[in-house]
Amino acid sequence: NPRSSPLILGPDLLYRRTPSGLSLMDLTPDAIEQQHQQSPPQPSAEEVYYQDNDQHVGENGDAGYGSTMSTIPPQLYNEPLKTTEDEQYMPTLKESQSCNIADLGIELSPHQQYIHAGGMPNGDTSDKTLLQELKEEFASQQTHPLVSLLYGLVNTSIVLPVVMSFGSIIYHDDFFRPYLSVLMKLTVVSGAIHQITFSTVSSLPFAVGQVQDAGLIFLSAMARDIVVRCKALGVDDVSILATTTIGLSLFTAVLGAALIVIGKFKLASYCQLLPSSVVGGYLAYIGFFCGQAGLALMASVDVTGLSQWYKFLDPRALTLLAPGVVGGCFIYFMVRTFRHMAVLPSTIAMLMVAFYLTLWATGMSVEEATRLGWINQTVETPSWVHTWDFLQMDKVVWRVLPSQTFTIIAMISVVALSSSLDIAAIEIEMKRPLDYNHELTTVGFSNIVSGLTGGYTGSYIFSQTIFSLRMGIRSRAMGYVIAAVSLVTVVLPFNVLAFIPNFFFGSLLMMICLDLMFEWLIDVREKVTPAEYVVVIMTFCLLQVLGVEFGIVAGICLYVVIDKLGFDVGKEVTTEEEDDVMAAMNNY
């Protein structure tokens, strides 16, 4: 039933969930339901005129993903309407600043050509840009400082543990285990740098930007490959650490520069050409990778693929990872059942309380728990001023870095697409267009700053950004609170990881694993065509066999082959209907 399900954007975006349990289907359901259940009054013949010689599109035209002409109000079929008392139903259309369909070779209607040339749909010829309008709108709104402080702390309680667990993914190779306390501090600092940059530069004062999952696997793959190549050359541990940390930072800066080029040359629309089914397979693989990294962290073993999973069957390993598996399933169940922002931090706190209650009940000390493997053993953590000691330029083995070129190119493509999806989610919640190219430029600038300060890839965290928007946050102070609290954990005079059990991070990673794999390997079956589902499953399998870079390329090739064979791979819109779908999307 097209009027009961808003599928204009396609199920891959509408049903995608974050670790906190939020998806686009959760965004303002009342407004969406009202849009589909209440048909606007039909203007009379005297009130309606068409500028395209009264050319009419058939009502049965297929717009793809359930969006047909019957789901789009008749006012959107051709050009602007002259209305009188029904003026409130007149859609306000704004040409996307990134999805420039003229550049894609699609013919614009006269009205869209007028908008593209600088005019406004209502006849206003003002030259205000989307960015200027946003700045003026948010400048007129105020948020009490205490409210900003409160929601800054709430957001920190959600993003900080996840960012710390991401550090264990980037450096999941067994070589880095003794140095995780310092390397995780670098990850937290990177998250704080991203947040400061987004809060300062973004057009959205309520933006939350952190180290993000889209680039983690690429960074992890490059870190592991650098270790292998450096060991083959016989270099010492200091040189390996310097080459890895500086190399990943440089790659992050390169990613940022590429995103800025994409934004400056208005190429954001081309980043979205990567097939959604291939992206679905990649997202499922991210889930698998997070779960595998979490199990390896808890069991204190080095596992890089399914062929090494036998290591988890050791009795000691099973004992160590069992609480994390149960905890991850518990968090996943609670997040999916009770869709509230307080669920994730509450369940995380419950795991910590349960661990220390168990220690108290059994009479076990923290030192003994560390010796038994429940807490990770690390080298003595230096003062926070030595967090960047691993980044020694004179120790870098530069000749191993060019070998990562192909991985960097793949990372740029995936992160650009992922960032575009995040921006689209925020745009839908705001009910007004955003300048995709400007926002990608913001993401790029943040990655450059993060890379130059020894950090890693990041982007908008759309779930927390939307949460802050809904709570009425219009002050950039909230983002600065998130960054400040994150930095406090770095400058503490003791090693935080010496008191956090391994299954704490393992539970978070298992929750992310369950969330992504269920969504993209099981739930997605009912939302895509059979051919698309084959591409999703095969891309996931190809990534297992060929690795991240070649697996994505093989997935794209498979998609092209299946498409050429005539199977329905879920192309979202047809050329003739692009104008109508764009108009409907803008109307939302």
Residue pairs with C-beta under 8 A, 6 or more apart in sequence:
2 36
2 66
2 67
2 68
2 70
2 71
3 36
3 37
3 70
3 71
4 36
4 37
5 36
5 66
6 14
6 32
6 35
6 36
6 588
7 14
7 65
7 66
7 67
8 63
8 65
8 66
8 67
8 71
8 581
8 584
8 585
8 588
9 24
9 65
9 424
9 428
9 585
10 64
10 65
10 276
10 570
10 572
11 65
11 524
11 527
11 528
12 276
12 277
12 279
12 280
12 524
12 527
12 528
13 24
13 276
13 421
13 424
13 425
14 23
14 24
14 25
15 23
15 24
15 25
15 519
15 523
15 524
15 527
16 23
16 24
16 283
16 421
16 519
17 23
17 515
17 519
18 461
18 462
18 463
18 515
19 162
19 335
19 344
19 463
19 508
19 511
19 512
19 515
20 158
20 335
20 341
20 343
20 344
20 463
20 464
20 467
21 335
21 336
21 339
21 343
21 344
22 339
22 463
22 466
22 467
24 425
24 428
26 339
27 425
27 428
27 429
27 466
28 429
28 431
31 431
32 588
35 588
36 71
39 73
40 73
40 75
40 86
40 89
41 86
41 89
42 74
43 75
43 81
43 83
43 86
47 81
47 82
47 83
47 84
47 86
48 81
48 82
48 83
49 81
49 82
50 56
50 77
50 78
50 79
51 78
51 79
51 80
51 110
51 111
52 78
52 79
52 109
52 110
55 78
56 77
56 78
57 69
57 77
57 78
57 576
57 577
57 580
58 69
59 69
59 70
60 68
60 69
60 70
61 68
61 69
61 576
61 577
62 68
62 574
62 577
63 69
63 71
63 72
63 573
63 574
63 577
63 580
63 581
64 570
64 571
64 572
64 573
64 574
64 577
64 581
65 570
65 572
67 573
67 581
67 584
69 77
69 577
69 580
71 584
72 580
72 581
72 583
72 584
73 89
73 91
73 584
73 587
75 81
75 89
75 90
75 91
76 91
76 580
76 583
76 584
76 587
77 580
78 109
79 109
79 110
79 111
80 90
80 111
80 121
81 90
83 89
83 90
90 122
91 121
91 583
91 586
91 587
92 121
92 122
92 586
92 587
93 111
93 112
93 115
93 121
93 583
93 586
93 587
94 115
94 120
94 121
94 130
94 432
94 433
94 586
95 112
95 115
95 116
96 269
96 433
96 436
96 582
96 586
97 130
97 266
97 433
97 434
97 435
97 436
97 437
97 438
98 266
98 268
98 269
98 420
98 435
98 436
98 437
98 440
99 268
99 269
99 272
99 436
99 582
100 116
100 266
100 269
101 108
101 112
101 269
101 578
101 579
101 582
102 108
102 113
102 116
103 266
103 269
104 269
106 575
106 578
106 579
108 116
108 579
109 579
111 121
112 579
112 582
115 121
118 125
118 127
119 125
120 126
129 435
130 433
130 434
130 435
130 438
131 203
131 435
131 438
134 203
134 204
134 434
135 203
138 204
138 205
138 474
141 474
142 474
142 475
143 472
143 473
143 474
143 475
143 477
143 478
145 475
145 477
147 471
147 472
147 473
147 475
148 473
148 475
148 477
148 478
148 481
149 477
149 478
149 481
151 468
151 471
151 473
151 478
152 477
152 478
152 479
152 480
152 481
152 482
152 485
153 481
153 485
154 341
154 342
154 345
155 208
155 464
155 467
155 468
155 478
155 482
156 481
156 482
156 485
156 486
157 345
157 348
158 341
158 344
158 345
158 464
159 191
159 208
159 210
159 461
159 464
159 482
160 188
160 191
160 485
160 486
160 489
161 345
161 348
161 504
161 505
161 508
162 210
162 508
162 512
163 187
163 188
163 191
163 210
163 211
163 486
164 184
164 187
164 188
164 505
165 294
165 505
165 508
165 509
166 187
166 211
166 213
166 216
167 180
167 183
167 184
167 186
167 187
167 188
168 180
168 184
168 293
168 294
168 297
168 505
168 509
169 216
169 217
169 220
169 289
169 290
169 293
169 509
170 183
170 187
170 216
170 219
170 220
170 223
170 248
170 456
171 179
171 180
171 183
171 220
171 223
171 244
172 220
172 224
172 293
172 296
172 297
173 220
173 223
173 224
173 227
173 302
174 301
174 302
175 227
175 237
175 240
176 183
176 223
176 227
176 244
177 300
177 376
177 378
178 377
178 378
178 379
179 241
179 378
179 379
179 390
180 376
180 378
180 497
181 378
181 379
181 381
181 495
181 496
181 497
181 498
182 381
182 382
182 386
182 387
182 389
182 390
183 245
183 390
184 497
185 384
185 387
185 490
186 245
186 387
186 388
186 390
186 454
186 455
186 456
187 211
187 455
187 456
188 486
188 487
188 489
188 490
189 387
189 453
189 454
189 455
189 486
189 487
189 490
190 211
190 450
190 453
190 454
190 455
190 456
190 458
191 210
191 211
191 455
191 458
191 486
192 482
192 483
192 484
192 486
192 487
192 490
193 446
193 449
193 450
193 453
193 455
193 483
194 209
194 210
194 211
194 446
194 447
194 450
194 455
194 458
195 208
195 209
195 210
195 479
195 480
195 482
195 483
195 486
196 479
196 480
196 483
197 209
197 442
197 445
197 446
197 449
197 450
198 207
198 208
198 209
198 442
198 446
198 460
198 479
199 205
199 207
199 209
199 476
199 478
199 479
199 480
199 483
200 476
201 442
201 445
201 446
202 209
202 439
202 442
203 434
203 435
203 438
203 439
203 442
204 426
204 465
204 469
205 473
205 474
205 475
205 476
205 479
206 465
206 468
206 469
206 473
206 474
206 475
206 478
206 479
207 460
207 465
207 468
207 479
208 460
208 461
208 464
208 465
208 468
208 479
208 482
209 443
209 446
209 458
209 459
209 460
209 461
209 479
210 458
210 461
211 455
211 456
211 457
211 458
212 415
212 418
212 457
212 458
212 459
212 460
212 461
213 286
213 290
213 512
214 286
214 414
214 415
214 418
214 419
214 457
214 459
215 252
215 255
215 411
215 414
215 415
215 456
215 457
215 458
216 286
216 289
216 457
217 285
217 286
217 289
217 548
218 407
218 408
218 410
218 411
218 414
218 457
218 548
219 248
219 251
219 252
219 411
219 456
219 457
220 289
220 293
221 407
221 547
221 548
221 549
222 247
222 248
222 251
222 404
222 407
222 408
223 244
223 248
224 304
225 403
225 404
225 407
226 240
226 243
226 244
226 247
226 400
226 401
226 404
227 240
227 244
229 397
229 400
229 403
230 239
230 240
230 243
230 244
230 397
230 400
231 240
233 397
233 400
235 243
235 397
238 390
238 392
238 395
239 395
239 396
239 397
240 397
241 390
241 395
242 390
242 391
242 392
242 393
242 395
242 396
243 395
243 396
243 397
243 398
243 400
243 401
245 390
245 391
245 454
246 391
246 392
246 393
246 396
246 454
247 396
247 400
247 401
247 404
248 456
249 391
249 450
249 451
249 452
249 453
249 454
249 455
249 456
250 401
250 451
251 404
251 408
251 411
251 451
252 447
252 450
252 451
252 455
252 456
252 457
253 447
253 448
253 450
253 451
253 452
254 408
254 412
254 451
255 408
255 411
255 412
255 415
255 444
255 447
255 451
255 457
256 443
256 444
256 445
256 446
256 447
256 448
256 449
256 450
256 451
257 444
257 448
258 412
258 416
258 444
259 412
259 415
259 416
259 419
259 440
259 441
259 443
259 444
259 447
260 440
260 441
260 444
260 445
260 448
261 267
261 444
262 268
262 270
262 271
262 416
262 437
262 440
262 444
263 437
263 438
263 439
263 440
263 441
263 442
263 444
264 437
264 441
266 437
267 437
268 416
268 420
268 436
268 437
268 440
269 436
271 413
271 416
271 417
271 420
271 440
272 417
272 420
274 413
274 414
274 417
274 556
275 535
275 555
275 556
275 559
275 569
276 532
276 570
277 528
277 532
277 533
277 535
277 536
277 539
277 555
277 559
277 569
277 570
278 535
278 536
278 539
278 552
278 555
278 556
278 559
279 414
279 417
279 418
280 520
280 524
280 528
280 535
280 536
280 539
281 520
281 535
281 536
281 537
281 538
281 539
281 540
281 542
281 543
281 555
282 414
282 539
282 540
282 543
282 552
282 555
283 516
283 519
283 520
284 516
284 517
284 519
284 520
284 521
284 536
284 540
285 539
285 540
285 543
285 544
285 548
285 551
286 512
286 516
287 512
287 513
287 514
287 515
287 516
287 517
287 520
288 513
288 517
288 540
288 544
290 509
290 510
290 512
290 513
290 516
291 328
291 509
291 510
291 512
291 513
291 514
291 517
292 303
292 513
293 509
294 324
294 328
294 505
294 506
294 507
294 508
294 509
294 510
294 513
295 303
295 312
295 321
295 324
295 325
295 506
295 510
296 302
296 303
297 376
297 502
297 505
297 506
297 509
298 320
298 321
298 323
298 324
298 502
298 503
298 506
299 311
299 312
299 314
299 316
299 317
299 318
299 320
299 321
300 317
300 320
300 373
300 376
300 502
301 311
301 312
301 314
301 317
302 308
302 311
303 309
303 311
303 312
305 544
306 544
311 317
312 318
312 321
316 373
320 373
320 374
320 502
320 503
321 503
321 506
323 355
323 503
323 507
324 502
324 503
324 506
324 507
324 510
325 506
325 510
327 351
327 503
327 504
327 506
327 507
327 510
328 506
328 507
328 508
328 509
328 510
328 511
328 513
328 514
329 510
329 514
330 347
330 507
331 344
331 347
331 348
331 351
331 507
331 508
331 510
331 511
332 510
332 511
332 514
332 515
334 343
334 347
335 343
335 344
335 347
335 511
335 515
341 467
348 504
348 507
348 508
351 503
351 504
351 507
352 500
352 501
352 504
355 374
355 501
355 503
355 504
358 364
359 365
359 366
359 369
366 375
366 498
366 499
369 375
369 501
370 376
370 377
370 498
371 377
373 502
374 501
374 502
374 503
375 497
375 498
375 499
375 500
375 501
375 502
376 497
376 502
378 495
378 497
378 498
380 495
381 494
381 495
381 497
381 498
382 389
383 493
384 490
384 491
384 492
387 490
388 454
391 454
406 549
407 548
407 549
410 548
410 549
410 552
410 553
411 457
413 552
414 552
415 457
415 459
416 440
418 459
419 439
419 440
419 443
419 459
419 460
420 436
420 440
421 462
422 459
422 460
422 461
422 462
422 465
423 434
423 436
423 439
423 440
423 460
423 462
425 462
425 466
426 434
426 460
426 462
426 465
426 466
426 469
427 433
427 434
428 588
429 466
429 469
429 470
430 469
431 588
433 586
439 460
443 458
443 459
443 460
446 458
446 459
447 457
447 458
449 455
450 456
450 457
450 458
468 478
489 496
520 536
520 540
521 536
521 537
521 540
524 533
524 536
525 533
528 536
528 570
529 567
529 568
529 569
529 570
530 567
530 568
531 562
531 567
531 568
531 569
531 570
532 568
532 569
532 570
534 562
535 555
535 558
535 559
535 562
535 569
538 555
538 558
539 551
539 552
539 554
539 555
539 558
542 550
542 551
542 554
542 555
542 558
543 551
543 552
543 555
544 551
545 551
546 554
559 569
562 569
563 569
563 571
572 581
573 581
